[in-house]
Structure formats: C-alpha cells, structure tokens
Amino acid sequence: MELHIAKNTQELSENLAAWISNYIQEVLQDQPIFTWALSGGSTPKQLYTLLTKEPYKLIIPWERIHFFWGDERAVPFEDERNNARMAYETLLDVVGVPSENIHVMRTDISPEESAAEYEKTLNKYFKDSDTTFDLVLLGMGDDGHTLSLFPGTEVVHEKKAWVKAFFLKAQDMYRITLTAPVVNEAACVIFMATGNGKALTLKNVIEGSFDAEQFPSQLIRPQDGELHWFVDEAAASALEM
Ligand SMILES: O=C1O[C@H](COP(=O)(O)O)[C@@H](O)[C@H](O)[C@H]1O
C-alpha cells in the first residue's frame, strides 16, 4: 500500500489528477481501452472538475476510457444524491465522453434487476482477463464504509457476486454496489479521504486490526494490483506511520 499525503483537498486533487492522467496514458500504450470505476460522494468532485481543465482535458484520450461506477444510490438520475449524475455534471458531459463508453448502474428498473444487468456488463468486459478494472476510485465514509459496503451489512460478507443490491435501512434507500471480490481483482485501486472527520476511521482502517464488519474499507486488498491512499493532512492526522 502506498500513502500519499497532501496539504488539503485542493492539493490532493491536483496530485491525483496528475497521477491518474499519467497512469491512463501509460496503460493505454499497451491496450486499446482503459476501464475506470468512479466513486460517488462529495470527495472526488474537485478531482473530476480538475480533469476537465487543461492540460488533462486535452491530453487524456477520453474516447478510449470506459466508465463504470463503484456504487449507486437507487434514486432517479435527476435526484442530486445520484452518484452517476454527479459524475456526468462534473466530468463526463464536460469532456464529452461518448455515451457508449458509459455504464451507469440503472435506477429506472428494480435494484435487483439493475445489479444483475451490471454483473452481465462486467462479465462482457472482464470474463476473459486476469484482472478487472484498470482503475477503481473509492471514497471512504466517516463510518468506514466504501462503495456501498456499510458496517454491519450482509454485503460485506459477499465472496462471489460482483454486484449486489440491498436495502440500507439506516438510509431508507436501496443501494447497488460492486463487491470486494471484483474490486480486489482490479489492476489499481485508489482511495481518497479528506478532513478531520475521517482521521480516526482512517487510522483504524490502515493501522488497526482487521475488523471488516466494523470497517468495510479494510476489505479492499487488491490481490495482484496496486493500492494507493490519497489523503489530506487532516485525514492523516491520527496516523502513526
Ligand atoms: O455513500 C457514499 O459515500 C462514499 C463516501 O462519500 P464521501 O461524501 O465521504 O466522499 C462514496 O465513496 C460512495 O460512492 C457513496 O455512495
């Protein structure tokens, strides 16, 4: 695991935009397309916006990137809590990614149907390869959740399915999410975490003993891929390392 600490969210987003841009260009020297699972939540908004500006807007070959999502809140696309909507508004529509490259977790059908459909889509892309996504970008909630893997939910125990839907009682909402098994087969996983509110949780996730029931972010341990944490000083403030 590699830890990258920045002063604040702005610096973190700038560092990460440069890192991701280099990584995409490197990977695309050896293969025709790049597959990227996006994170929802508030943390990546600044990063997405930066990627729509120069130099990234020009140097990233957007038409060769295929976009997926790590998780979705089962609310209509028009609802501002919808993770896909946020990525469209801040990134995808702005740089003009072709619609056939974008794979949303649908919320206009039942969550179970949507999860089954997504699993089929992922199978088409990754069934015959050693790894899954080239990049999975993740956030971590103050409670230690990542994707829609929340503390104390059944889905944290999933060992086989790549995509699951379930009702999250605490939020009175269905969620659709990738599971740890498919993310752990990615070539590269990047977590972003910022702010004091995440400091203790981050310490527990990175330095504490393994307790995925309480801190589901600990489930993310790529088998052969890279794992990076991009955090700001506030989030890193409780770490001993
Ligand atoms: O509910 C969610 O939360 C996490 C973390 O969000 P953040 O606002 O603390 O950045 C996010 O990664 C996930 O996609 C989202 O559905």
The ligand as an SDF file (V2000), in Angstrom:
LIG
                    3D

 16 16  0  0  0  0  0  0  0  0999 V2000
  -22.4270    6.9390    0.1120 O   0  0  0  0  0  0  0  0  0  0  0  0
  -21.3460    7.0850   -0.4250 C   0  0  0  0  0  0  0  0  0  0  0  0
  -20.2950    7.5310    0.3150 O   0  0  0  0  0  0  0  0  0  0  0  0
  -18.9320    7.2680   -0.0440 C   0  0  0  0  0  0  0  0  0  0  0  0
  -18.0890    8.3280    0.6660 C   0  0  0  0  0  0  0  0  0  0  0  0
  -18.5990    9.6170    0.3230 O   0  0  0  0  0  0  0  0  0  0  0  0
  -17.9110   10.9910    0.7190 P   0  0  0  0  0  0  0  0  0  0  0  0
  -19.0120   12.0230    0.5360 O   0  0  0  0  0  0  0  0  0  0  0  0
  -17.4520   10.8960    2.1410 O   0  0  0  0  0  0  0  0  0  0  0  0
  -16.8040   11.2390   -0.2450 O   0  0  0  0  0  0  0  0  0  0  0  0
  -18.7590    7.2660   -1.5580 C   0  0  0  0  0  0  0  0  0  0  0  0
  -17.4570    6.8360   -1.8820 O   0  0  0  0  0  0  0  0  0  0  0  0
  -19.8180    6.3810   -2.2140 C   0  0  0  0  0  0  0  0  0  0  0  0
  -19.6400    6.3390   -3.6120 O   0  0  0  0  0  0  0  0  0  0  0  0
  -21.1720    6.9290   -1.8900 C   0  0  0  0  0  0  0  0  0  0  0  0
  -22.2320    6.1650   -2.4650 O   0  0  0  0  0  0  0  0  0  0  0  0
  1  2  2  0
  2  3  1  0
  2 15  1  0
  3  4  1  0
  4  5  1  0
  4 11  1  0
  5  6  1  0
  6  7  1  0
  7  8  2  0
  7  9  1  0
  7 10  1  0
 11 12  1  0
 11 13  1  0
 13 14  1  0
 13 15  1  0
 15 16  1  0
M  END
$$$$
